[in-house]
């Protein structure tokens, strides 16, 4: 835990629930101003940093992904509390102060269960809060997510994570923590330490039943030891700050950079400006971690109307995950998140929140599908997905992948609207007063109102796959990476008309094979038919073919497909194949 105070112009406060964090936020607001401080953030730290880079103070209840580091350009602080005292405060605060809001079992059960029933219950959401919650919060920063950690490894990882912070506080030293924070940031001393969001109607930790206390201590051995570590870090920091203050008093008026302070605008005085300007904000890589004993192979987003990842607001959307299990697992949680470009989580859910668990009885590949109506606004969104064990709580992910797929909202089904989400209001209008019944009315919009909307063309699915693609001449040699149009004839040998438009149109395509019949390119360029082709009819068209990047002799396998449905060669229609020599191409690199 270094003293990088003078190099950092902004603050990050990692707010642990019921550890006096609201009082710390009040101190920061009083100095930096309400408009320069974030509020109410409950999200991954990486998302908060991306969306609030311009804020002087970012504060919130954050979560971390394995291997995450704190940003190097912010003065990072956090505050811990003895777990027994903290959990009692949480229980009574939830019971007496939080209005009923649903969706949080740890809060709602506190309202209806006695302290004894609450502490000894085995409901997963409550157990996660009650058992080593502070250690589980910090340890991802020193864990790669590849395996389950032993208790000693969890504690070691959490301690190492705390060592990253510029200031770690302990609740029992709260008054001194606020003064050390003010001194280290160079802001005025806090004459009266604020007390905000204080829990009322609770009993002291010394007054609870011995059995309840023993239970909380038994399941919080890691948190108790981590709290002792936090106390040690704070006391060492306090000693260092007192020493520096004494040195400053002895050398008052000197230009020692170690005692320069932040100005009221959040900028350091003197030459700390140039140092701070040189610090680049941390850019985190896209998360992709876990043991991979069960892994996320790929994902696709498909709209029921668009049949593509480009969808309409109001359309039913399917997020399809390909899951590969290398071993059986009987209690798997699979979840997704929809994240907008600014890193805000638009929606997140998993199978457990929907009342189910994934039971994989033997190794293999499986399809997991989430379906929902997409009532979000225009824009581009990424999809993140994750797999973890339900019985384990925290500590092991099978696999977590950010940006595994993409979703673009490009249009809307129904009436015009604006904003970030589509709501469904009803409108009502009536007079005020008993004698004014005929003065106002809602009337129809008129016959000119557009009451229909073209969304897409969907051709019927073919029942027969009989047809042939034939080059009109021999296919000559190609250069590496060359794109060439080759004239061909296409004959419909089926009893169905082939559609040339719409999302399920029939196209000409191809595959490239090597000398051993290995498929080098499975999904070649598409060439649509020039018009609908009736049974028995033959049409001529120029088919676009892109050659391979490697010289040699290869097989060009020509076939047809109905988009979003089937390839003709996979449904029994033999492809037409030609041996093609590919020579050395241009020295220019292929565009990506």
Residue, then its C-alpha position, 0 to 999 in steps of 0.5 A: x500500500x504505497x503513498x502515491x497520493x500526490x500523483x493521483x487526482x481522482x478518488x475511487x471508493x470501494x464501498x462495503x455495505x454497512x461499513x460506514x461508507x455513506x459517512x465517507x461519501x458525505x465527506x467526499x461530497x462536502x469537499x468535491x461537490x455533489x456533481x463530481x461524485x457518483x451515487x448508487x452504483x452497484x455494478x462491476x468496477x470496469x463498467x463504472x470506470x468506463x462510464x464515469x471517467x470524468x468524475x472526480x470521485x467514483x464510489x459504489x458497491x463494486x464487483x471484480x472479475x478475476x485478475x482485475x487491478x485497481x486503476x492506477x490513476x485514482x486514489x483507491x480507498x475502502x473500509x472494512x468492519x468486523x463481520x459479526x458487527x457488520x452482519x448484525x447491522x445489515x440484519x437490523x437495517x434490512x429489518x427496520x429501514x429498507x422498504x419492501x422491494x423484492x428481488x433480494x432474499x438477503x433483505x426480504x428474509x431479514x424482515x420476516x425471520x428472527x435473528x436465530x432463524x436468519x443466521x442458521x438458514x441455508x438459503x444461498x443468497x443469505x449464506x453468501x452474505x453471512x459467510x466471509x462476504x468481505x473476503x469473497x469481495x476482494x479475492x478475485x483481484x488476486x485469483x485467475x478464476x481457473x480453479x477452486x481456492x482453499x480457505x488459506x488461498x482465499x484469505x491470502x488472495x484477499x489480503x494481497x488485494x487489500x494491499x493495492x489500496x492507497x488507504x484501507x480503513x477499519x470501522x472501529x478506527x472510523x474517526x481516525x480513518x476520516x482524518x487520515x483520509x483528509x490529510x492524505x488527500x490534502x483536504x481540510x480536516x473534518x471538524x465533525x465526523x458525519x454519521x449517515x445511514x446509521x442502523x436504529x433498533x439493533x442490539x450490540x454484538x456483545x448482547x446476542x445469544x452465544x450460539x448465534x455469535x459462535x455460529x457467525x464466528x465459525x462461518x467468518x474465520x476468513x473475514x475475521x482474519x482479514x479484518x485484523x489485517x485491515x486494522x494493521x494496514x490502517x494503523x501503519x498508514x496512520x503512523x506514516x501520515x502522522x510522521x509526514x505531518x510532523x516532518x511537514x511542520x518541521x519544514x513548513x514552507x518547503x516545496x517537498x512533493x511528498x506533502x503537496x495536496x489536492x486542490x479543491x477542484x481535485x487537482x494536485x498543486x505544483x509539479x504533481x500536475x505533470x506527474x498526474x497527467x502522465x498516468x494513463x487510465x487502466x484499460x482492462x482486457x475482455x474477460x475470458x477466464x475459468x476452469x473450463x471444465x465446462x466451457x462456453x464455445x460460442x454464442x449467437x443472437x437471433x431475432x424471430x423476425x430478423x433471423x439475425x443479430x440485428x433486431x427490432x425493438x419489440x421482437x422476440x430474441x434468442x441468445x443461444x449458447x453452445x456449452x461444452x461439458x468435459x465432465x458431468x455437473x449436476x448444479x450448474x448456473x448459466x447466465x447472460x448479461x446485455x451490456x450497452x456501449x457505455x458499459x452499463x448493464x442493461x439486463x442480466x439474469x441466470x437460470x437460477x433467478x428463473x427458478x432452474x439449475x442446469x443438470x449435465x449428466x454426461x460430457x458433451x456439447x449442449x445448446x442453452x437458449x435464453x428467449x426474451x422480448x427485446x424492449x430496449x432502444x436503438x444501439x449496439x450491445x454486447x452479450x456476456x455469458x458465464x457458467x458456475x457451480x450453484x453449490x459452491x457459492x463464490x470461488x470457482x467459475x467454469x467459464x466467464x466470457x465477455x463480448x461472446x456475441x453482439x446485439x444491434x437494435x436497428x428498428x422498431x415494431x409498432x408505434x414511434x417512441x424514443x428513449x432507452x427502453x420501450x414502455x406500454x402506457x395507457x392514456x386517459x383524459x377526463x375533466x376536473x369537476x362534475x359539470x364539465x363532462x363534455x369539455x374534453x375527449x380523446x378521439x381517433x387519430x384518423x384514417x390517414x394513420x399508418x397502421x401497418x409496417x413491413x418488417x421482413x420477407x420470410x420465404x417458406x422452408x424448402x421440403x426438397x433440396x434437388x438442384x445443381x450449380x454448373x460452371x459454363x467453362x473450366x475454372x481457371x487458376x486463381x491468385x491467392x486472396x483473389x475475388x473473382x466472378x465466374x459465370x455459372x448455370x443453376x438448375x432447379x430439379x425440385x417441385x418447389x419454387x426457389x425464392x430469390x429475396x427475403x431472409x430465407x432466400x436461396x443462394x449459390x455458395x461453395x466450400x474449399x477442400x484440400x487434397x485430403x478432403x479436409x474442409x478449409x473454408x466451410x462457409x463461402x461467399x453468397x451469390x443470390x439468385x437473379x430472380x425466383x427460379x421455378x421447378x425445372x427452370x435454369x438460370x445463368x448468373x455470375x457467382x462470386x468466389x474468393x480464393x484461399x490465401x495459400x498457393x496450391x491445388x485445391x477443390x472448389x465444391x459448389x452447392x446451394x443453400x437456403x439461408x438460415x435453414x439448410x445447405x443442399x449438399x448436406x441434404x443429399x444434393x451432390x455438389x459440383x467440384x472442380x480442381x483449382x490451382x491457386x498461385x502466389x497472390x499480391x504482396x499486399x496484406x489481406x484486409x481484416 
